């Protein structure tokens, strides 16, 4: 059994910061990319940031320069540091990980979602 458990989030004023965490646990053999997503108009989930197992990163244009994704491979955990938050960042944030157990193919797993609310 593999699960991704998220923590962090909450309510913050515009200009403030929050940090999200997402820990993968269970029978994990290898993890490829990990990332963060949030709903967008017309999309169930849209990419916010992603990080490879070699720590190469990619960001949505709307968060570049404000959000930082990082990961701890030893702890199977991915983080999202969100600075200079704006009201339009308000959303439920979902982490994801492309991983496999021994003897199985890679599969995308998702966290339970974390509410981030930015007040103006």
N, C-alpha and C positions, 0 to 999 in steps of 0.2 A: 504494500500500500504506500502510495506516494501522496503527500499533501504539501501545499504551500500555505503558510500561515502568515498573514499580514499584521503589522502593528504600526502605530503612529497615527497621524492624521488629527483631525479635530477642527476647531474654529480659531481663526486668526484674523487680525485686521490687515487691510491692504498694506503692502510693504513689509509684512512680517515674514517669518520663516517657519517651515515645518520639515520634519524628516520622517520618511516612510521606510519601513523595513519589511522584508519578505524572506522567510526562512523555509527552505525545502527540506523535508524529512522523509524518512522511510527507506525503502530498498532502492537506493540511487547508485548507479554505476558510473554515469557520466552526464555532465550538463554542458550543453552548447550555449546558445544565447539565453540571456535573461532580460526582462524588460518591464516597462510600466506602460499602461494604457489607460485611456479614459474615454467615455462616450463623446461623440461629436455629432453635429447635425447631420442626419442621414446615415450615420454609422453607429453600429452597436458599440464598437470599441475602436479607438484610433490610437496610433502609436504616440507615446510621449517621449520615451527614450528607450534605447536598447544597448546592451553591452555584450560583447562576445566573451568566450572563455579566455581570450588573450587580452581582454580589457580594451578593445576598440569600441568606441562609443558612437552613437548616432542620436540626434535629437530632432524633434519637431521644430519647425521654424519659430513657432509661437513661444517656445520655452528656452531657446538657445540663449546662453549667457546668464540665465536665471536658475536653471535646474542643473543638478549634477548627479549622474548615475554612477554607482560604484558597486563592487561586489567583493565578497570574501569567499574565495573558493574553498578554503578549509572548513568554513561554516555553512557552505551552500546557501549563502544569503546575499540578497541584492538590496541596495539602498537607493533612495531618491531624496537628495537634499534639495529642497525647494526654497529659494530665496526671492525677495522682491515680489511676493505673491500679489496677484491681481484678482479682482472679483470674478473675472472670466475664467480663472483657474478652478473655480468651484465645480466639483464633480466627485463621483465615486471613482477611485483609482484602483486598478486591478494589476497585480503583478502576474507575470507569466514566465515559464521556464520550459525550454525545449530539452528534454532529458530522457534517459533510458535506464532501465534496470538491466541487470546482467541477463543476456539472452533475449532481450526484447528490442524492438525498433525504437527510434526516437519518437517522442510524442509530446504535444504541448499540454502542459498543466497550468491551471489558473488558481490564483488566490481568491479569497472570499470577498474581496472588495473593502475599501476603506474610504469613508466620507471625508472630504476636505472642503471646508467652507471658508471663503474669504469675504469678509465684510468690508464695505466701503466707508 
